[in-house]
């Protein structure tokens, strides 16, 4: 459930118009994710291989970091007078890439780690 909340917060930041606020929210979300990962690290067993949960946590961390970078790039595009290109890229990420990307990662992880064993 906490991972789902982190994913939804990252996605909901895309609905803000101000890119600087998005960067702040995405950066805060990244810090919350690091704190969450640090808090549960003591409860997870130390294994010599990657588990389903390890894979999902790594993917969520990478995507959360990518959201920060993406919002910085959108802010730079807008500052250079290319607001139309920023809005177009933003539209595709919000509607297609972010939700279907996560669905693809979860389906891949479930297939690879749970069904093929």
MODELLER restraints for C-alpha pairs under 7 A, 6 or more apart:
rsr = mdl.restraints
at = mdl.atoms
rsr.add(forms.Gaussian(group=physical.xy_distance, feature=features.Distance(at['CA:6:A'], at['CA:29:A']), mean=6.79, stdev=0.5))
rsr.add(forms.Gaussian(group=physical.xy_distance, feature=features.Distance(at['CA:10:A'], at['CA:26:A']), mean=6.20, stdev=0.5))
rsr.add(forms.Gaussian(group=physical.xy_distance, feature=features.Distance(at['CA:10:A'], at['CA:29:A']), mean=6.88, stdev=0.5))
rsr.add(forms.Gaussian(group=physical.xy_distance, feature=features.Distance(at['CA:10:A'], at['CA:64:A']), mean=6.83, stdev=0.5))
rsr.add(forms.Gaussian(group=physical.xy_distance, feature=features.Distance(at['CA:13:A'], at['CA:22:A']), mean=5.58, stdev=0.5))
rsr.add(forms.Gaussian(group=physical.xy_distance, feature=features.Distance(at['CA:13:A'], at['CA:25:A']), mean=6.65, stdev=0.5))
rsr.add(forms.Gaussian(group=physical.xy_distance, feature=features.Distance(at['CA:14:A'], at['CA:22:A']), mean=6.94, stdev=0.5))
rsr.add(forms.Gaussian(group=physical.xy_distance, feature=features.Distance(at['CA:14:A'], at['CA:94:A']), mean=6.46, stdev=0.5))
rsr.add(forms.Gaussian(group=physical.xy_distance, feature=features.Distance(at['CA:16:A'], at['CA:22:A']), mean=6.57, stdev=0.5))
rsr.add(forms.Gaussian(group=physical.xy_distance, feature=features.Distance(at['CA:19:A'], at['CA:71:A']), mean=6.20, stdev=0.5))
rsr.add(forms.Gaussian(group=physical.xy_distance, feature=features.Distance(at['CA:19:A'], at['CA:74:A']), mean=6.94, stdev=0.5))
rsr.add(forms.Gaussian(group=physical.xy_distance, feature=features.Distance(at['CA:19:A'], at['CA:75:A']), mean=5.43, stdev=0.5))
rsr.add(forms.Gaussian(group=physical.xy_distance, feature=features.Distance(at['CA:20:A'], at['CA:75:A']), mean=6.92, stdev=0.5))
rsr.add(forms.Gaussian(group=physical.xy_distance, feature=features.Distance(at['CA:22:A'], at['CA:71:A']), mean=6.54, stdev=0.5))
rsr.add(forms.Gaussian(group=physical.xy_distance, feature=features.Distance(at['CA:23:A'], at['CA:68:A']), mean=5.69, stdev=0.5))
rsr.add(forms.Gaussian(group=physical.xy_distance, feature=features.Distance(at['CA:23:A'], at['CA:71:A']), mean=5.77, stdev=0.5))
rsr.add(forms.Gaussian(group=physical.xy_distance, feature=features.Distance(at['CA:23:A'], at['CA:72:A']), mean=6.56, stdev=0.5))
rsr.add(forms.Gaussian(group=physical.xy_distance, feature=features.Distance(at['CA:26:A'], at['CA:67:A']), mean=6.44, stdev=0.5))
rsr.add(forms.Gaussian(group=physical.xy_distance, feature=features.Distance(at['CA:26:A'], at['CA:68:A']), mean=5.40, stdev=0.5))
rsr.add(forms.Gaussian(group=physical.xy_distance, feature=features.Distance(at['CA:27:A'], at['CA:68:A']), mean=6.16, stdev=0.5))
rsr.add(forms.Gaussian(group=physical.xy_distance, feature=features.Distance(at['CA:30:A'], at['CA:64:A']), mean=5.89, stdev=0.5))
rsr.add(forms.Gaussian(group=physical.xy_distance, feature=features.Distance(at['CA:30:A'], at['CA:65:A']), mean=6.52, stdev=0.5))
rsr.add(forms.Gaussian(group=physical.xy_distance, feature=features.Distance(at['CA:51:A'], at['CA:113:A']), mean=6.86, stdev=0.5))
rsr.add(forms.Gaussian(group=physical.xy_distance, feature=features.Distance(at['CA:52:A'], at['CA:109:A']), mean=6.30, stdev=0.5))
rsr.add(forms.Gaussian(group=physical.xy_distance, feature=features.Distance(at['CA:52:A'], at['CA:113:A']), mean=5.49, stdev=0.5))
rsr.add(forms.Gaussian(group=physical.xy_distance, feature=features.Distance(at['CA:74:A'], at['CA:86:A']), mean=5.25, stdev=0.5))
rsr.add(forms.Gaussian(group=physical.xy_distance, feature=features.Distance(at['CA:77:A'], at['CA:83:A']), mean=6.28, stdev=0.5))
rsr.add(forms.Gaussian(group=physical.xy_distance, feature=features.Distance(at['CA:77:A'], at['CA:86:A']), mean=5.96, stdev=0.5))
rsr.add(forms.Gaussian(group=physical.xy_distance, feature=features.Distance(at['CA:78:A'], at['CA:86:A']), mean=6.43, stdev=0.5))
